[in-house]
Amino acid sequence: MPRIKKTQSADNFFENVFEVAKLIPKGRVTSYGAIAQYLGMKSSARMVGWALNGCPKHVPAHRVVNRSGLLTGKHHFKPPIAMQRSLEKEGIKVKNDQVQNFREIFWDPSTALL
């Protein structure tokens, strides 16, 4: 697995968020908080969301949801239904903005990227 250099500056934090998001396998999701925890900034879930709001197009931000599996970031996609459509193309079922079988398809970077 690639090693991500965990640093505290805002620019590097955003880059680290992008690098982790690029490692989320197709057909899986993770949470803002799981990425923040992996990067050593457990209470920075909102900052992860902020980073993903402005991420490059090649970063699969659609695979990052809130801790309950809700598509809370969908309003940053154009149109907002694009987040759900991208997940469904990967075989992830979404109903009422909620990822179905969330626990089964959850990808935890803290255990996957040892």
Secondary structure, DSSP 8 states (H G I E B T S, - for coil): --------SHHHHHHHHHHHHHTS-TT-BEEHHHHHHHTT-TT-HHHHHHHHHT--TTS-GGGEE-TTSB-TTGGGSSSTHHHHHHHHHTT--EETTEETTHHHHB--HHHHT-
